[in-house]
């Protein structure tokens, strides 16, 4: 998604001498095919700012990536200001979608100058390096190819690089940018986001505790059932946060195998009895084609007991899902893959209102394989302070 200084680089590099990156070119031949769906891009949803280098100068770049149409597509809008020997301003917009017939993620990028570039996605390094290679460029010199490489550098950073390939010549690098996620504006009402699990995590026990068979690799925590453990039976070896939370907003990705089952718990006052001393949001391998009227509180995004999801937003087994849970003033909202699937006000009473006001967070051990990644949280002001909770933003 080298989306910011693309056009200037294209025009300038027509006369540039190729600089071959042999190792990079060789690595590209070993690339893996794109995974199904758009989950590989979930990390990049939000607002970004960055600085970089471009032919003839340096650049200041902004980028906004949003989920649209119930998460079926991503939209990308960017703006770049290039200063130096050849100052320029550039804008473009793009649409990212998944082609079920080909199993490819396609990125169509439209430039203010009239160019359109169509890219296909390939994944490398366990999904932390994304490579988009063009298979079509409209309204430009024929037979050129563009390649965009995005590399995650932490919980809120990534680098991207644009390379070009003239007809009959080798790839050469044109420009590169380092991006930083734009966090919600600081206020007295909320802290910033804190990463509890991500690519920068090297020790699972920094924020979590467990007696279970949870392992950490490349920022992904995975549960592998031990010998004799069978699915659909609860085991006490949950993954528990070390810290307790009152009002908060948490985001995380999860992945299940076929018939997978787990749950995200919050307001847990006793980790030895989370079912009756906490609230569970269901994590389950719900068939994406299951009709809304047949959903129950045990489907993905349901809240146990008794709150079935309003919509079916689950992805099929083996794909990453993104869940957001926001709790404030005894009210909570659950979003799954960009869709609001549950909401409840506990002020009016009921079984859930009896749960502790402050408690730990956890992921359930149901004797079935599961993985989680990209867990981040921000604490919200308690309602007792008579403050309005900060608005939810896509960052």
N, C-alpha and C positions, 0 to 999 in steps of 0.2 A: 504494500500500500504506500509505496513511495509516492505520495500523493501531493506533495507540496511544491517542489521545485522542478517537477517533471518536464514541463514544456520548455522552460528556459534551457534545461540541460539537453533536451532533444535537439533544439536548434543549434546551440553552441557546439555540441559534440559532433555535428556533421563534419566539421573540419578538423576534429581532434585526432591525435594519433592514438591507436589502440594500446592499452596497457593490459597485458594478459595476466589474469589471476589463475594460474594453472590449477592450483589446488582447489579453488572454488569451483572451477569448471568440472574437474573430475568428481567432486563431491556431488554435484548436481545430477550426475549420471546414476547415482546410487539412491536417489530420492524415493520416498515412499508415496503411495497414492493418498489422496485426500480422504479423511474419514467422512462418514456420512453426516450430513447436516452441517450446521454452522457453528457447532459448539467449540471448534478450535479457535474461533474469533471472540468468544465471550469475554475473555480477558481485556480485549481492546475497546469494549463498549464504554463510552464516556467522553470526557473532554481532555484534550492534550495540548501542551505547548512544548516547543522545542527550538533548538538552534542547530545550525549545521553549516556545511560547506557546499558550494555549488560553483560551477564554472564561472569565473569572473567575479566572485564575491562570496559573502556569507548570507545566511538566510535566517529569518525569524518566522516560525510556522505555528499555526493553530490548526487543530483537527477536532472534529466532532463526529463520533460514530454512535448511531442509535439503532435500536431494534424497532422495526415497523411491521404492521400487518400481523399482529400476534406472534412476532418473532420469526416470521417466514422469510424476511429479508432484513438486511442491514443497509442503512444509508450512511454515506460518508460525505462530509462537506469540509473543505480545507481552504486555507488562505495563507499565502506566503508573501513576505516582503524581502526582496533580495537587494542588498546594498553592496557597494564596492565598484569595481570596474564597469560592470554592466547592471545598473539598478533596474529593478522590474517588480511588478506586482502580478501575482498569479492566483487564479481561483479555479477550483474544479469540484465536481460532485460525482459520487459513484453509488452503484447499487450492487450488493453482494447477495447471491442466491445459490440455492442448491438444486442441481439437476438430478432428479431421481433416476432418469433413464441412463445417464452416463456415470452416476456416482461421483460427480465432480462439483466442487465449489467454484463458481464463476464470479469474477469481479469485472463489472463494466464501468469504466471511468470516462467521464465526459469533461472536456476542458473548455474554458471560455473561448479559446482560439479556434474551436471547432473540431479538435481531434477527439477520437474515441478509441480507447484501448480496451481490449478484452483479454483478461488473464484467467488462467486455470491454476488452482492451488495444489501444492504438494507440501507434505509435512516432513520434518526432519527432527532428530534429537528429541524424541518423545513428545513432539508437539510444541516445543519451545522455540523452534525456528521454522518460520512459514516462508515459503518461496512461491511467488506468483510469476508465471511466465506467460507472456502474451502469445496468443495464437491468431490475433487479428488486430491490425492498426488501421483505422480509417482516416482519410484526409491528410495523409503524410507521405513522405517518401516511401516507395514500395520496398518490401522485403526486409525491413528492419524488424528487430525483435527487442522487446524490453523485458527486464527481469527485476522484480522487487523482492528484497529479502528483509523480513522483520524478525528480530531476535529479542525475546524477553530478557530483561536484565534485572528483574526483581519484582516486588509486589506492585510497583507503580511506575516502572520504567521500561522502555524498549528502544532499540536502535533500528533504523531502517536504512536501506541502501538501494540506490537505483543503478543498474548496469544496462548497457546498450550493446547490441550486436549488429553492426552494419552487414550488408550482404557480402558473403564470402570472407568475412574477417572474424576475429575473436572478440569475446566479451571484453568490455572495458568499463571501469567504474566512473560514474559521472558525479554523483553527489551522495552525501550521507547526513543523517540527522539523528540526534538523540532526543527522545521525547520523555516528558515527565507528566504524569497524570495531574490534572487540575482538581484538587480536593475541594469539597464544599467550603465556602468561605467561613473562616473562623468566627465564632461567636461565643458568648457566655453560655449559650444554651446547649452546646454539644461539643464534644471533643472531636478530634480528627479520627480518621480510620486507623485501626490497628490491625496489622496482619497477624493472624493466629496460625496460619499454615500457608506456605507459598514456596516458590522456587528458592527463596533465600533461607528457608528453614532447614537446618542441619541436625536438629535434635528435637524429636517429637515431645520430649518432656519439658520443653521451655514453657509451653502454655497448656499442656495436657497431661493427664495421668490416666493410667489404665493397668489392669492386670491381664489383659487379653492379648491375643496374637496379632496386634497391630504393628505394621512395619512402615518405615519411611524410605522413599526412594524418589529422587528428583522432585521433591516438594509435594509428593502424592502420598497420602496415608492410606494404606490398604489393610483390610481385615481378611485374614485367611483362617477359616475354621480349623481347629485342632482335631486330632484323631478322636473319633467317637462323637464329635459334635454334629448335629443334624439340623437342617433348616426348620423353621417354623417352631422353634423352641427358644425361649428367651434364656440368655446366659448373662451372668452378672458383670462380664468384662467389657462394659461400655467404655467409650473414649470420653472422659470427662474434662471439662475446662477446670483449670486450677482456681480461676476467679469466679465469683458470683456476680450476677447482673440483675438490675431492676428494669429500667427502660432502655431499649437498645434497638439497633438495626444490624442484622448480620446477613452476609452473602456467602455462599459457598457453591461449589460444583460437586455433584455426586454421580457415580456410575454403578450400575447394578448388572448382574448377569440375569439370564432368563429365570423368571419367577423369584427374583431377588426381593428382599424385604428388610427394612430397617426403619429407623425413625430419628428425627431430630427433636431433642428434648430441651425445654427451657423452664425457668422458674421451679427448678428441682430443689426442694428443701432437704431431701434425704436420698442420697444416691443408692441406698440399699432398697429403696421402695419408690422408684421413679414413676411407676404407673399411677399410684394414688397420691404422690407428693410432687407431681410435675405435670407439664403439658407436653403432649407429643404431636408433632407434625409428621404425617405418614410419608415415608420414603418407600416406594413400592414400584415393582415392574408392572405398571398399568399398561394394558394394550392401548396404544395411541388411537386406535379405531373404536374403542369402547364408547358407546353413546352416553351422553350426559345423564340421561334419566336412569341409567343403570349404575352410576357411580355410587360408592359408599364411603364412609369415613375411613375405610382401610385402603382406599386408592390414593395415588400420589397427590399430595397437597391436602388430603383430608386431615382433620384434627380429631384425635381420639380423646374422649368418646363423643360420637354423635354429630360431628360437623363434616358432612361430605363436601368435596370440592364443587364449586359452582361450574367449573369447566374442566375438560380433559386437556391438559397441556403437556402431558408426559411424552418423552421420546422413547424409542424402542430400546430394548436391552442392549447393552454394550456401548451406548452413546452417553456423552456427558450431559447432565441436566444442571441448570442453574436455579437455585432457590434463594429467595430473599424473604426473611421474616422480620417484620417490624413490630415492636411492642411498645406501646406508650399509653399511660393512664388507663390500665386495665382493658385496653383494646389492642387487637393485633390484626395484621394483614399478612397474608402469605401470597407471594408471587412465584410462579414457576415458569421458567423460560420466557420471561417478559410478560406473562399473563397473570392478572389477579385471579386466584383460584379460591381464596377463602378470606373471610373477614368476620370478626366477631367482637361484640361489646360485652365484657363480663361484668360491667357495672350493675346490670339488672339482676344479678344473682346467677344461680345454677351451679352445677358441679365444678366447673372450671374456676369459678370465682373463689373457691375455697383453697386454691393452691397458694403456696407462699408467695409473698410479693417480691421477694428477692431469692434468686437461686442460681444454681450452676447450669451450664449448657452441656449437652452430651449427644453422642451418636450411638445408636443401639447396636448391640451384638446379638444378632438373631440366628447365629450359626450358619450364615450365608455370606459368600464373598461380596465385598463392596469396596469402593474407593472414594475418597474425598480429596479435594484440592482447593486452592484459592479461597481460603477461609479468612474473611476480614470482618471486623465489627467496629461500630462506633456507639458509644454510650450517649443516650439522650437525657435531657434534664428530667428529673422526676416531676410528675404532675403536681406534687405538693408545693412546688415553688411557684405555681400559678403561671407558668410560662408555656408558650406555645411551642410544640415540637417543631424542629426545622423541617422544611419540606423535603420530600424525597426527590433526589435528582439522579439522573442516569450516569452517575460517575462513581 
